[in-house]
Amino acid sequence: MSDYDIKGEKELALDCLKKLEKKHKAFFKRAKLKIKDCVMFKGLNDVSILVVNEDLPVNIKHEIEALLRNE
């Protein structure tokens, strides 16, 4: 049984985003943000992640986009 069978797509995407937040801990701490404050989930089955905080550094935005391509 895979993680996908246990967790839904949204939960898996959120787990990946939390890892990304941890990787860029200094930025999020300095900006007093959580990654969930910067993105929005769209859809139920085929979840899309939209970046809603345009102040995110370009490298973090690119990592979010890369995350979407890998799922």
Short mmCIF file of the C-alpha atoms (twelve columns), coordinates in Angstrom:
data_MODEL
# 
_entry.id   MODEL 
# 
loop_
_atom_site.group_PDB 
_atom_site.id 
_atom_site.type_symbol 
_atom_site.label_atom_id 
_atom_site.label_alt_id 
_atom_site.label_comp_id 
_atom_site.label_asym_id 
_atom_site.label_seq_id 
_atom_site.Cartn_x 
_atom_site.Cartn_y 
_atom_site.Cartn_z 
_atom_site.pdbx_PDB_model_num 
ATOM 1  C CA . MET A 1  0.000   0.000  0.000   1 
ATOM 2  C CA . SER A 2  1.491   3.333  -1.051  1 
ATOM 3  C CA . ASP A 3  1.323   6.713  0.671   1 
ATOM 4  C CA . TYR A 4  -1.124  7.783  -2.026  1 
ATOM 5  C CA . ASP A 5  -3.506  4.990  -0.976  1 
ATOM 6  C CA . ILE A 6  -3.332  6.137  2.649   1 
ATOM 7  C CA . LYS A 7  -3.268  9.902  2.135   1 
ATOM 8  C CA . GLY A 8  -5.061  11.965 -0.458  1 
ATOM 9  C CA . GLU A 9  -3.301  14.040 -3.073  1 
ATOM 10 C CA . LYS A 10 -3.817  17.265 -1.116  1 
ATOM 11 C CA . GLU A 11 -2.213  15.834 2.023   1 
ATOM 12 C CA . LEU A 12 0.778   14.546 0.044   1 
ATOM 13 C CA . ALA A 13 1.221   17.939 -1.618  1 
ATOM 14 C CA . LEU A 14 1.001   19.639 1.774   1 
ATOM 15 C CA . ASP A 15 3.660   17.289 3.177   1 
ATOM 16 C CA . CYS A 16 5.986   18.211 0.300   1 
ATOM 17 C CA . LEU A 17 5.313   21.919 0.829   1 
ATOM 18 C CA . LYS A 18 6.111   21.596 4.527   1 
ATOM 19 C CA . LYS A 19 9.468   20.013 3.607   1 
ATOM 20 C CA . LEU A 20 10.092  22.935 1.270   1 
ATOM 21 C CA . GLU A 21 9.246   25.362 4.096   1 
ATOM 22 C CA . LYS A 22 11.688  23.565 6.364   1 
ATOM 23 C CA . LYS A 23 14.390  23.778 3.668   1 
ATOM 24 C CA . HIS A 24 13.903  27.571 3.479   1 
ATOM 25 C CA . LYS A 25 13.298  27.983 7.207   1 
ATOM 26 C CA . ALA A 26 15.286  31.225 7.459   1 
ATOM 27 C CA . PHE A 27 13.158  32.998 4.839   1 
ATOM 28 C CA . PHE A 28 9.837   31.905 6.306   1 
ATOM 29 C CA . LYS A 29 10.909  32.768 9.835   1 
ATOM 30 C CA . ARG A 30 12.190  36.200 8.778   1 
ATOM 31 C CA . ALA A 31 9.026   36.893 6.753   1 
ATOM 32 C CA . LYS A 32 6.830   35.549 9.596   1 
ATOM 33 C CA . LEU A 33 5.007   33.304 7.117   1 
ATOM 34 C CA . LYS A 34 4.010   29.695 6.792   1 
ATOM 35 C CA . ILE A 35 4.054   28.104 3.364   1 
ATOM 36 C CA . LYS A 36 0.296   27.561 3.661   1 
ATOM 37 C CA . ASP A 37 -0.026  31.390 3.756   1 
ATOM 38 C CA . CYS A 38 1.640   31.579 0.341   1 
ATOM 39 C CA . VAL A 39 -0.228  28.960 -1.676  1 
ATOM 40 C CA . MET A 40 -3.766  27.913 -2.417  1 
ATOM 41 C CA . PHE A 41 -5.017  24.442 -3.304  1 
ATOM 42 C CA . LYS A 42 -7.415  24.096 -6.207  1 
ATOM 43 C CA . GLY A 43 -9.413  20.964 -6.929  1 
ATOM 44 C CA . LEU A 44 -10.308 17.825 -5.041  1 
ATOM 45 C CA . ASN A 45 -8.975  14.863 -7.012  1 
ATOM 46 C CA . ASP A 46 -6.358  16.476 -9.237  1 
ATOM 47 C CA . VAL A 47 -5.041  19.073 -6.819  1 
ATOM 48 C CA . SER A 48 -3.261  22.114 -8.195  1 
ATOM 49 C CA . ILE A 49 -1.149  24.461 -6.106  1 
ATOM 50 C CA . LEU A 50 -1.328  28.155 -6.897  1 
ATOM 51 C CA . VAL A 51 1.213   30.607 -5.502  1 
ATOM 52 C CA . VAL A 52 -0.814  33.486 -4.060  1 
ATOM 53 C CA . ASN A 53 2.026   35.369 -2.362  1 
ATOM 54 C CA . GLU A 54 3.896   37.159 -5.129  1 
ATOM 55 C CA . ASP A 55 6.598   38.237 -2.647  1 
ATOM 56 C CA . LEU A 56 8.039   34.734 -2.458  1 
ATOM 57 C CA . PRO A 57 11.608  34.589 -3.745  1 
ATOM 58 C CA . VAL A 58 11.917  33.301 -7.291  1 
ATOM 59 C CA . ASN A 59 13.884  30.239 -6.216  1 
ATOM 60 C CA . ILE A 60 11.104  29.114 -3.857  1 
ATOM 61 C CA . LYS A 61 8.468   29.673 -6.566  1 
ATOM 62 C CA . HIS A 62 10.545  27.551 -8.950  1 
ATOM 63 C CA . GLU A 63 10.797  24.779 -6.365  1 
ATOM 64 C CA . ILE A 64 7.014   24.797 -5.924  1 
ATOM 65 C CA . GLU A 65 6.590   24.578 -9.706  1 
ATOM 66 C CA . ALA A 66 9.139   21.721 -9.843  1 
ATOM 67 C CA . LEU A 67 7.213   19.953 -7.098  1 
ATOM 68 C CA . LEU A 68 4.076   20.132 -9.232  1 
ATOM 69 C CA . ARG A 69 5.847   18.665 -12.262 1 
ATOM 70 C CA . ASN A 70 7.145   15.716 -10.201 1 
ATOM 71 C CA . GLU A 71 3.772   14.681 -8.763  1 
# 
